[in-house]
Amino acid sequence: MTEETPGFEEKPDVPSGATPDDAEPQAAAASTEEAAAPAGDASAAAQLTGLTAQLDQVRTALGERTMDLQRLQAEYQNYRRRVERDRIAVKEIAIANLLTELLPVLDNIARARDHGELVGGFKSVAESLETVAAKMGLQQFGKEGEPFDPMIHEALMHSYAPDVTETTCVAILQPGYRIGERTIRPARVAVAEPQPGAQTVKAEAADDKESGGPDEG
């Protein structure tokens, strides 16, 4: 049985083959690892914060690029609509100019038809030309008896007539033509207005009829 020596302090176990001096570095290393663990957690948290900030920046940049793309797409759609509208307008102007140049030819065809000269091959060609003009949207207007409209009629002759109640087209000297709602030539007409005093006479006759006729002496 071994007797304990008074005042002897136990020392930590030392691996076999190691001197007591080797125990001190090992204890210091353990303390260093324990201190490094909290420092590592703080570093990871800092990295996570940095990544989060970078992600927010990427999201912001993506939102800005998306808005830019949507704006460019809207501008492109507006550009396409403008181009299509301009293309249609240019086409309509070109057709109107062409048909305007053909109006004297159509007038000659109409005169030939009125005089019975539209026969044979000339008749076939004339009718084909009129058909093509109609397909291109040319419409003829102007009829006798319709009210005079300065927006679509051009009065070349003027007279008075007792049988009209308003300014009326009494003769079509040259038909008008339009394409859709666009007038390319007004109808040239002769107009007649009510006879001066005719309305007064009619009004007096109506009053007499309502009152039972003129007073008898």
C-alpha positions as CSV (number, residue, x, y, z in Angstrom):
1,M,0.0,0.0,0.0
2,T,1.5,3.4,-1.0
3,E,1.5,6.1,1.5
4,E,0.5,9.6,0.4
5,T,3.1,12.2,0.8
6,P,1.8,15.2,2.6
7,G,1.8,18.4,0.4
8,F,2.0,16.5,-2.8
9,E,-0.4,17.9,-5.6
10,E,-1.7,15.7,-8.3
11,K,-0.8,16.8,-11.8
12,P,-2.8,16.1,-15.0
13,D,-2.2,12.9,-16.7
14,V,0.6,13.0,-19.2
15,P,0.7,10.7,-22.1
16,S,3.2,8.0,-22.0
17,G,6.5,9.2,-23.3
18,A,5.6,12.8,-22.8
19,T,7.2,15.1,-20.3
20,P,5.1,17.2,-17.9
21,D,6.1,20.3,-19.9
22,D,4.0,19.0,-22.9
23,A,0.7,19.2,-21.1
24,E,0.8,23.0,-20.9
25,P,0.7,23.6,-24.8
26,Q,-2.2,21.1,-25.1
27,A,-4.2,22.9,-22.5
28,A,-3.5,26.2,-24.3
29,A,-4.6,24.8,-27.7
30,A,-7.9,23.6,-26.2
31,S,-8.5,27.1,-24.8
32,T,-7.7,28.6,-28.2
33,E,-10.2,26.3,-30.0
34,E,-12.9,27.2,-27.5
35,A,-12.2,30.9,-28.1
36,A,-12.1,30.5,-31.9
37,A,-15.6,28.9,-32.0
38,P,-17.5,32.1,-31.2
39,A,-15.3,34.1,-33.6
40,G,-16.2,31.6,-36.4
41,D,-19.9,32.0,-35.7
42,A,-19.6,35.8,-36.0
43,S,-17.7,35.5,-39.3
44,A,-20.5,33.2,-40.7
45,A,-23.1,35.7,-39.6
46,A,-21.2,38.5,-41.3
47,Q,-20.9,36.5,-44.5
48,L,-24.7,35.7,-44.4
49,T,-25.4,39.4,-43.9
50,G,-23.2,40.3,-46.9
51,L,-24.9,37.6,-49.1
52,T,-28.3,38.9,-48.1
53,A,-27.3,42.5,-49.1
54,Q,-25.9,41.2,-52.4
55,L,-29.2,39.3,-53.0
56,D,-31.2,42.5,-52.4
57,Q,-29.0,44.4,-54.8
58,V,-29.5,41.7,-57.5
59,R,-33.3,41.8,-56.9
60,T,-33.3,45.5,-57.2
61,A,-31.3,45.4,-60.4
62,L,-33.6,42.7,-61.8
63,G,-36.6,44.8,-61.1
64,E,-35.1,47.8,-62.8
65,R,-34.1,45.7,-65.9
66,T,-37.6,44.2,-66.0
67,M,-39.2,47.7,-66.0
68,D,-36.8,48.7,-68.7
69,L,-37.8,45.7,-70.8
70,Q,-41.5,46.4,-70.3
71,R,-41.0,50.0,-71.3
72,L,-39.1,49.0,-74.4
73,Q,-41.8,46.5,-75.3
74,A,-44.5,49.2,-74.9
75,E,-42.5,51.6,-77.0
76,Y,-42.0,48.9,-79.7
77,Q,-45.8,48.2,-79.8
78,N,-46.6,51.9,-80.1
79,Y,-44.0,52.1,-82.9
80,R,-45.6,49.2,-84.7
81,R,-49.0,50.8,-84.4
82,R,-47.7,54.1,-85.8
83,V,-46.0,52.4,-88.7
84,E,-49.1,50.4,-89.5
85,R,-51.3,53.6,-89.3
86,D,-48.9,55.5,-91.5
87,R,-48.7,52.7,-94.0
88,I,-52.5,52.6,-94.3
89,A,-52.6,56.4,-94.6
90,V,-50.0,56.4,-97.3
91,K,-51.8,53.6,-99.2
92,E,-55.1,55.6,-99.0
93,I,-53.4,58.8,-100.3
94,A,-51.8,56.9,-103.1
95,I,-55.1,55.3,-104.1
96,A,-56.9,58.6,-103.9
97,N,-54.3,60.3,-106.1
98,L,-54.6,57.6,-108.7
99,L,-58.4,57.6,-108.8
100,T,-58.4,61.4,-108.9
101,E,-56.3,61.2,-112.1
102,L,-58.8,58.7,-113.5
103,L,-61.9,60.9,-112.9
104,P,-61.7,62.7,-116.3
105,V,-61.6,59.3,-118.0
106,L,-64.7,58.2,-116.0
107,D,-66.4,61.4,-117.0
108,N,-65.7,60.8,-120.7
109,I,-67.0,57.2,-120.3
110,A,-70.2,58.6,-118.7
111,R,-70.7,61.1,-121.6
112,A,-70.1,58.4,-124.2
113,R,-72.7,56.3,-122.5
114,D,-75.2,59.1,-122.4
115,H,-74.7,59.6,-126.2
116,G,-75.0,55.9,-127.0
117,E,-71.4,55.7,-128.1
118,L,-70.3,53.1,-125.5
119,V,-70.3,50.1,-127.8
120,G,-68.1,47.2,-128.9
121,G,-64.6,46.8,-127.4
122,F,-64.7,50.3,-126.0
123,K,-67.7,49.4,-123.8
124,S,-65.9,46.3,-122.4
125,V,-62.8,48.3,-121.6
126,A,-64.8,51.1,-120.0
127,E,-66.8,48.7,-117.8
128,S,-63.7,46.9,-116.7
129,L,-62.1,50.2,-115.7
130,E,-65.2,51.2,-113.7
131,T,-65.2,47.8,-112.0
132,V,-61.6,48.2,-111.0
133,A,-62.2,51.7,-109.7
134,A,-65.2,50.5,-107.6
135,K,-63.0,47.6,-106.1
136,M,-60.5,50.3,-105.1
137,G,-63.2,52.0,-103.1
138,L,-64.4,54.7,-105.5
139,Q,-68.0,55.6,-104.9
140,Q,-70.1,58.0,-107.1
141,F,-72.7,60.3,-105.5
142,G,-75.1,63.1,-106.5
143,K,-78.7,62.8,-107.4
144,E,-81.3,65.2,-108.6
145,G,-83.8,66.2,-106.0
146,E,-81.6,65.8,-103.0
147,P,-81.0,68.8,-100.7
148,F,-78.0,70.9,-101.5
149,D,-75.1,70.3,-99.1
150,P,-72.1,72.6,-99.5
151,M,-69.9,70.0,-97.9
152,I,-70.3,67.6,-100.9
153,H,-71.9,69.7,-103.6
154,E,-70.5,72.6,-105.7
155,A,-73.2,74.8,-107.2
156,L,-72.4,75.9,-110.7
157,M,-75.9,77.2,-111.6
158,H,-78.6,78.8,-109.5
159,S,-82.3,79.4,-110.1
160,Y,-85.6,79.7,-108.3
161,A,-88.5,77.2,-108.4
162,P,-92.0,77.4,-106.9
163,D,-92.1,73.7,-106.2
164,V,-89.1,73.4,-103.8
165,T,-89.1,74.2,-100.1
166,E,-85.3,74.3,-99.6
167,T,-82.2,74.7,-101.8
168,T,-82.3,71.6,-103.9
169,C,-80.1,70.0,-106.5
170,V,-82.2,70.1,-109.7
171,A,-79.5,68.9,-112.1
172,I,-76.2,66.9,-111.7
173,L,-73.7,68.5,-114.1
174,Q,-70.9,66.3,-112.9
175,P,-71.1,63.5,-110.4
176,G,-69.1,63.6,-107.2
177,Y,-66.8,60.8,-106.0
178,R,-65.6,59.7,-102.6
179,I,-63.4,57.0,-101.1
180,G,-64.9,55.9,-97.8
181,E,-65.7,59.1,-95.9
182,R,-63.2,61.1,-97.9
183,T,-64.6,63.3,-100.8
184,I,-62.1,63.5,-103.6
185,R,-64.4,65.6,-105.8
186,P,-67.7,67.3,-104.9
187,A,-70.7,66.8,-107.1
188,R,-71.1,69.8,-109.4
189,V,-74.8,70.7,-109.6
190,A,-77.4,73.2,-110.6
191,V,-79.5,74.3,-107.6
192,A,-82.9,75.9,-107.2
193,E,-84.2,77.9,-104.3
194,P,-87.8,78.5,-103.3
195,Q,-89.4,81.3,-105.2
196,P,-89.2,84.6,-103.3
197,G,-92.5,85.3,-101.6
198,A,-93.7,81.7,-102.2
199,Q,-93.3,80.9,-98.5
200,T,-95.2,84.0,-97.5
201,V,-98.1,83.2,-99.8
202,K,-98.2,79.6,-98.5
203,A,-98.2,80.8,-94.9
204,E,-101.0,83.3,-95.6
205,A,-103.1,80.6,-97.3
206,A,-102.6,78.2,-94.4
207,D,-103.7,80.9,-91.9
208,D,-106.8,81.6,-94.0
209,K,-107.6,78.0,-94.1
210,E,-107.3,77.7,-90.3
211,S,-109.5,80.8,-89.7
212,G,-112.2,79.7,-92.2
213,G,-111.3,81.8,-95.1
214,P,-111.2,85.6,-95.7
215,D,-113.9,87.7,-94.2
216,E,-116.9,88.4,-96.5
217,G,-118.3,92.0,-96.7
